[in-house]
Amino acid sequence: MARVVIGLSGGVDSSVAAWLLKEQGHEVIGLFMINWHDTTGTLEGDCPWHDDRVFAELVARKLDIPLHVVDLSADYRTRVVDYMFAEYERGRTPNPDVLCNREIKFDVFLREALKLGADYVATGHYCRKAEERLPDGRTLYRLLVGTDPNKDQSYFLCQLSQEQLSRALFPVGGLLKPEVRRIAAEQGLATAKRKDSQGICFVGKVDLPTFLQQKLAPKRGNVHEILPSWPKYTPRELPEPGAEPSDAQLAALAEPWRYTVRDGKKIGEHNGAHYYTVGQRKGLGIGGRRESLFILATDTAQNVIYVGEGDAHPGLWRPALRILPAEIHWVDPARALAVGGSGRFAVRIRYRQPLQGARLFIRKAGAYLLFDEPQRGITPGQFAAWYDGDELVGSGVIEA
């Protein structure tokens, strides 16, 4: 059996994962991460990780496993939070949970686990890993969706590499969430009825503008409404079914709608374009409408927000997106498509979004995802992840 270091977070999923590993006969060591100290903008008490640590200690004691505590806050700030601030400043919307897994849990945390002699690191993620022995003797690792369709968290691990997966274990990936709760209750684990964590990974629920004000100062600007009748909202020419689109066609289909203040009427003011994101409907403070106002675009250079009324507003919908060449990631590099290649995949552009049919095209200018149906709220800075059946094959940061 192996020595496994598990990230005990103080939640029910990692608690049950630790119990399962022990039942399988592994030598299990708990490791609790402190990744954030600042409480600016947090909505849950003074210091959320204090409570998490208490629960992690209770679980470790119940399971009779050692628990170590490590402070990774310096790495978390530079690798995750500073990146967040930089992306919001550019008018993009990062996904800190994806970054946290790539940069912290399966990198910095992994290195700490190896110091403890770990063969593997384990987490409470709802996903699975498969291994395949290749003819040349190498082992190929595949990232698979979790068995529970309501809890699948493979999307958050979409940036993992073969090396990272080789060390990873996901003990609860084959279980349904109610089963995990039941096991926790049966084993008398303190986390059995504890609520799942929400908000930014290791920071918790935050008031985002207040949180971002640590680095990004408020700046009054105007809100302009774009009407559905805006003359540039003409249908984009799609390729014939089965036809190979040209590079120019793909670029045109993925191009975001671009507005100027002359395209819409001023209807209000805001405190900073960098606090808002495409598709957002809350936080504008503009009422008196039959339908909600949605953010169509933000211009952080001019500090202008463009909005439209109603979920069906054409400015919210696009048929394609682009990923820059340097941002294309393949979980198994051997499956990477060459420039000029294409493939059919199921895709999601945000966590919990139902999978969408799409074709992936690799061109010199990057990867293009052309969807079977137009997508709502394609957001620069978020991750697109593509699947082949149950396997997450690749991902990339949405550029446009």
C-alpha positions in Angstrom: 0.0 0.0 0.0 1.0 3.6 -0.5 1.7 6.6 1.6 -1.0 9.2 0.7 -1.1 12.8 1.8 -4.6 14.1 1.7 -5.6 17.8 1.7 -7.9 17.9 4.6 -9.9 21.0 4.1 -12.4 20.7 6.9 -15.2 19.7 4.5 -17.1 16.5 4.2 -15.6 15.4 0.9 -12.0 15.4 1.9 -13.0 13.8 5.3 -14.7 10.8 3.6 -11.8 10.6 1.1 -9.4 10.2 4.0 -11.6 7.5 5.5 -11.8 5.6 2.2 -8.0 5.7 1.8 -7.5 4.3 5.3 -10.1 1.6 4.6 -8.1 0.6 1.5 -5.1 0.1 3.7 -3.0 3.1 2.7 -0.9 5.0 5.2 -2.8 8.3 5.3 -1.4 11.7 6.4 -3.6 14.8 6.6 -2.2 18.2 5.5 -4.2 21.4 6.1 -3.4 24.4 4.0 -3.6 28.0 5.1 -3.7 30.0 1.9 -5.3 33.3 2.9 -5.2 35.6 5.9 -6.7 38.8 4.7 -10.5 39.1 5.5 -11.1 42.2 3.3 -14.5 41.7 1.5 -15.2 38.3 3.0 -18.8 37.6 4.0 -18.3 34.8 6.5 -16.9 35.8 9.8 -13.4 37.1 10.7 -11.2 34.3 9.4 -12.9 31.3 7.7 -9.9 29.0 7.7 -9.8 28.9 11.5 -13.1 27.0 11.6 -11.9 24.8 8.7 -8.8 23.9 10.7 -10.8 22.9 13.8 -12.9 20.5 11.7 -9.8 19.1 10.0 -8.3 18.4 13.4 -11.5 16.7 14.6 -11.6 14.4 11.5 -7.9 13.6 11.8 -8.3 12.6 15.5 -11.4 10.5 14.7 -9.6 8.7 11.9 -6.4 8.4 14.0 -4.2 10.0 11.3 -1.5 12.6 11.8 -2.4 16.2 10.6 0.2 18.7 9.5 -0.4 22.4 8.9 1.3 24.4 6.2 1.0 28.1 5.3 1.1 28.5 1.5 -0.4 32.1 1.6 2.6 33.7 -0.1 2.4 31.4 -3.1 -1.4 31.7 -3.2 -1.2 35.5 -3.3 1.4 35.6 -6.1 0.1 32.7 -8.2 -3.7 33.1 -7.8 -4.8 36.4 -6.2 -2.4 38.7 -8.0 -3.4 37.0 -11.2 -7.0 37.6 -10.4 -6.4 41.3 -9.8 -4.4 41.6 -13.0 -7.1 39.9 -15.1 -10.0 42.0 -13.6 -7.9 45.1 -14.3 -7.8 44.1 -17.9 -11.6 43.7 -18.0 -11.4 39.9 -18.0 -12.9 37.3 -15.6 -10.5 34.7 -14.2 -11.4 31.4 -12.6 -9.4 31.2 -9.4 -10.6 27.6 -8.6 -8.9 26.3 -11.8 -5.7 28.2 -11.0 -5.8 27.1 -7.4 -5.8 23.4 -8.5 -3.1 23.9 -11.1 -0.8 26.2 -9.1 -1.4 25.3 -5.5 -3.1 21.9 -4.8 -1.2 20.0 -7.4 2.0 22.0 -7.4 3.0 23.8 -4.2 0.9 21.5 -2.0 2.3 18.4 -3.9 5.9 19.5 -3.2 5.0 19.8 0.5 3.4 16.3 0.4 6.6 14.9 -1.2 8.6 16.3 1.7 6.4 14.0 3.9 7.4 11.0 1.8 4.1 10.9 -0.1 3.6 8.5 -3.0 0.4 10.2 -3.9 -1.7 13.3 -3.0 -5.5 13.0 -2.6 -8.3 15.5 -2.6 -12.1 15.4 -2.2 -12.8 16.3 -5.8 -15.7 14.6 -7.6 -13.7 13.3 -10.6 -11.9 10.1 -11.5 -8.6 9.0 -13.0 -7.9 6.1 -15.3 -4.5 4.6 -16.2 -3.5 2.9 -19.4 -0.2 1.1 -19.9 1.3 1.9 -23.3 3.3 -0.5 -25.5 6.5 1.4 -24.7 6.0 0.9 -21.0 4.9 4.4 -20.2 1.6 4.9 -18.2 -1.0 7.3 -19.6 -3.3 9.1 -17.2 -6.8 10.1 -18.1 -9.0 12.6 -16.3 -12.6 11.4 -16.1 -15.8 13.1 -15.0 -17.2 12.3 -11.5 -19.9 9.6 -11.2 -22.3 12.2 -9.6 -23.5 14.4 -12.5 -24.6 17.1 -10.1 -21.2 17.3 -8.5 -18.7 16.6 -11.3 -15.7 18.8 -10.7 -13.5 17.7 -13.6 -13.8 21.2 -15.0 -11.8 22.7 -12.1 -9.0 20.3 -12.9 -8.9 21.0 -16.6 -5.4 22.4 -16.5 -3.7 19.4 -14.8 -0.7 17.7 -16.6 0.3 14.1 -16.9 2.9 14.5 -14.2 0.3 16.0 -11.8 -2.2 13.3 -12.5 0.3 10.6 -12.0 0.5 11.6 -8.3 -3.2 12.3 -7.8 -6.0 10.3 -6.2 -9.7 11.2 -6.1 -11.3 8.7 -3.6 -14.9 10.1 -3.7 -15.0 10.5 -7.5 -17.0 7.3 -7.9 -19.6 8.2 -5.3 -22.7 10.3 -5.2 -22.8 13.2 -2.8 -25.6 11.6 -0.7 -23.4 8.5 -0.3 -20.5 10.7 0.9 -22.8 12.4 3.5 -24.1 8.9 4.6 -20.6 7.6 5.1 -19.6 10.6 7.1 -22.6 10.2 9.4 -22.0 6.5 9.8 -18.4 7.0 10.7 -19.2 9.8 13.1 -17.1 12.4 11.2 -17.6 16.0 12.5 -18.1 17.3 9.0 -21.1 15.0 8.1 -23.6 17.9 8.2 -21.2 20.8 7.4 -22.3 22.9 4.5 -20.1 22.9 1.3 -17.8 25.8 0.9 -18.6 28.5 -1.6 -16.9 31.4 -3.2 -13.3 31.9 -4.1 -11.1 28.9 -3.5 -9.6 29.3 0.0 -10.9 32.8 0.4 -14.6 32.1 0.8 -17.6 34.1 -0.2 -16.7 37.7 -0.9 -18.3 40.9 -1.9 -16.2 41.0 -5.1 -16.0 44.8 -5.6 -14.9 45.2 -1.9 -12.4 42.4 -2.3 -11.0 43.9 -5.6 -10.7 47.3 -4.0 -7.6 46.0 -2.2 -5.8 46.7 -5.5 -8.3 48.2 -7.9 -9.6 51.6 -6.8 -13.2 52.7 -7.5 -13.6 54.9 -10.6 -16.9 56.4 -11.6 -17.9 55.7 -15.1 -21.0 55.5 -17.4 -23.4 52.7 -18.2 -24.6 52.7 -21.8 -27.5 50.7 -23.1 -27.2 48.9 -26.4 -30.6 48.2 -28.0 -31.4 44.9 -29.7 -31.9 46.8 -32.9 -28.2 47.9 -33.0 -27.5 47.8 -36.8 -24.3 45.7 -36.4 -26.3 42.7 -35.0 -26.5 40.9 -38.3 -26.4 37.1 -38.4 -22.8 35.9 -38.8 -22.3 33.7 -41.8 -21.8 30.1 -40.6 -20.1 27.4 -42.8 -22.2 24.9 -44.6 -22.8 21.7 -42.5 -19.7 19.5 -42.8 -17.7 22.3 -44.7 -14.3 23.3 -43.4 -14.4 27.0 -42.4 -11.6 29.3 -43.5 -9.4 31.1 -41.0 -11.1 34.4 -41.8 -14.5 32.8 -41.2 -13.4 31.4 -37.8 -11.9 34.7 -36.7 -15.1 36.6 -37.7 -17.4 34.1 -35.9 -15.3 34.3 -32.7 -15.0 38.1 -32.7 -16.8 39.7 -29.7 -19.3 42.5 -30.2 -17.5 45.8 -29.9 -19.2 49.0 -28.9 -18.5 52.7 -28.6 -20.3 55.2 -26.5 -22.0 56.4 -29.7 -23.7 53.1 -30.1 -25.8 53.4 -27.0 -27.5 55.8 -24.6 -26.2 56.6 -21.1 -28.6 55.2 -18.5 -26.6 55.3 -15.3 -23.2 55.3 -13.7 -21.0 52.6 -12.1 -18.0 52.5 -9.7 -15.5 50.8 -12.0 -15.7 48.7 -15.1 -13.1 46.3 -13.7 -15.6 45.2 -11.1 -18.0 43.7 -13.6 -18.1 40.8 -16.0 -19.9 39.8 -19.2 -23.3 38.2 -18.6 -23.6 39.7 -15.1 -27.1 41.0 -14.2 -26.7 41.9 -10.5 -25.0 44.9 -8.9 -25.9 47.6 -11.5 -28.5 49.3 -9.3 -30.6 50.3 -12.3 -34.3 49.3 -12.0 -37.6 50.1 -13.6 -37.3 47.6 -16.4 -39.6 44.8 -17.6 -36.6 42.5 -17.9 -33.2 42.4 -16.2 -30.3 44.4 -17.6 -27.3 42.2 -18.5 -23.7 43.3 -19.1 -22.8 42.8 -22.7 -19.2 44.2 -22.6 -16.8 46.2 -20.4 -14.2 48.7 -21.6 -11.7 49.2 -18.8 -9.6 51.6 -20.8 -12.5 54.0 -21.2 -14.2 52.8 -18.0 -17.5 52.2 -19.7 -20.0 49.3 -19.2 -22.4 48.3 -22.0 -25.7 46.7 -21.1 -28.7 45.2 -22.8 -32.2 44.3 -21.6 -33.3 40.7 -21.4 -31.7 37.3 -21.5 -32.5 37.0 -25.3 -30.5 40.2 -26.1 -28.4 39.4 -29.2 -25.3 41.0 -27.6 -25.2 38.1 -25.1 -24.9 35.4 -27.7 -22.1 34.3 -30.0 -21.4 31.2 -32.1 -17.7 30.8 -31.4 -14.7 31.7 -29.2 -10.9 31.8 -29.6 -8.0 30.6 -27.4 -4.5 31.9 -27.9 -1.9 29.3 -29.0 0.1 29.6 -25.7 -3.1 29.0 -23.7 -4.1 25.7 -25.3 -3.6 22.8 -22.9 -3.9 19.0 -23.6 -4.2 16.7 -20.6 -2.5 14.1 -22.7 -0.1 15.9 -25.1 -0.3 12.9 -27.5 -3.9 13.9 -28.2 -3.1 17.4 -29.2 -4.4 18.4 -32.7 -1.8 19.8 -35.1 -2.3 23.2 -36.8 -4.9 22.7 -39.5 -6.5 19.8 -37.6 -10.1 19.7 -36.1 -12.2 17.5 -33.9 -15.6 17.2 -32.5 -16.0 17.5 -28.7 -18.5 18.3 -25.9 -17.6 21.6 -24.3 -18.4 23.7 -21.3 -17.3 27.3 -20.8 -18.2 27.6 -17.1 -18.7 25.2 -14.2 -22.1 23.5 -14.1 -22.9 24.5 -17.6 -24.4 21.5 -19.5 -22.0 20.2 -22.1 -22.4 21.8 -25.5 -21.7 20.2 -28.9 -18.8 22.0 -30.8 -16.0 21.6 -33.3 -12.5 22.5 -32.3 -10.3 23.9 -35.0 -6.5 24.5 -34.5 -5.1 27.3 -36.5 -1.9 29.4 -36.3 -3.9 32.2 -34.6 -5.1 29.7 -31.9 -7.9 27.3 -31.1 -11.4 28.1 -32.2 -14.5 26.4 -30.8 -17.5 26.6 -33.1 -20.6 25.6 -31.3 -23.6 23.8 -32.7 -25.8 26.5 -31.0 -24.8 30.1 -30.1 -23.5 30.4 -26.5 -24.6 33.0 -23.9 -22.1 35.1 -22.0 -18.8 33.9 -23.5 -16.4 35.5 -21.0 -12.7 36.4 -21.7 -10.5 35.0 -18.9 -12.7 32.0 -18.2 -11.7 28.5 -19.2 -13.2 26.4 -22.0 -12.9 22.6 -21.4 -13.5 20.0 -24.0 -14.5 16.4 -23.4 -14.6 13.1 -25.4 -17.3 11.1 -23.7 -16.4 10.9 -20.0 -12.8 12.1 -20.6 -11.7 15.7 -20.2 -9.2 16.0 -23.1 -8.1 19.7 -23.0 -8.8 23.3 -22.0 -7.8 26.8 -22.6 -8.3 30.4 -21.4 -11.0 32.2 -23.5 -9.4 35.1 -25.3 -12.5 36.4 -27.1 
